[in-house]
Every structure is written in structure tokens, then in C-alpha cells.
Amino acid sequence: MRLDKFLKVSRIIKRRTVAKEVCEGGRVTVNGRPAKAGTEVQPGDRLILRFPQKTLEVEIQEIKENARVEEARDLYRILREENLPREESPLF
């Protein structure tokens, strides 16, 4: 399955277009390698996603074409979740 579709089906990212933008922005790695939206993923792969406020590392447990909300969380296992400090914005 394509990486962007997995991120959407698993509900790690809510919209596939946003998942594609995150991938193309270089903020996702699969098994330690930078990944594009079309990268094929399979169970056992490890993903690292870098968001502005946190870093998330997950391992894919299962691939499904479609998943209900209650099933989506079972498609992956969170290995590490790190909240990043917010940058101070200057006051004007």
C-alpha cells in the first residue's frame, strides 16, 4: 500500500492530500530512509513522522484498504512519541 494512503486509512493523518504534502516535504522516513507519498509500505515497516510540535515513531502492524475508526488504531503500534518544545514567538 502507498504510504500516503496508509497514513490516511490508519488516521495518523486525516486527509490523504495532507499526508502527501507531509511526505513530499521530507518529514517522513520509512525504515530510516526518506520516503515519498508513493513509497510502498508493509507490516513490520517503521515510520518516523516529524510534525511541527511532535515526532511520532510507529511500526505498521497490519495493512487494510479501509478501516473503521475503531479498527484504525490497530493498524500500527506507537514506538515513541516526543513532544517538541514550542518556539517562543516575539511579542510586537
Beta strands, then each sheet from edge to edge (+ up, - down):
strand 1: 28-30
strand 2: 33-34
strand 3: 46-50
strand 4: 54-60
strand 5: 76-83
sheet 1: 2+ 1- 3+ 4- 5+
end
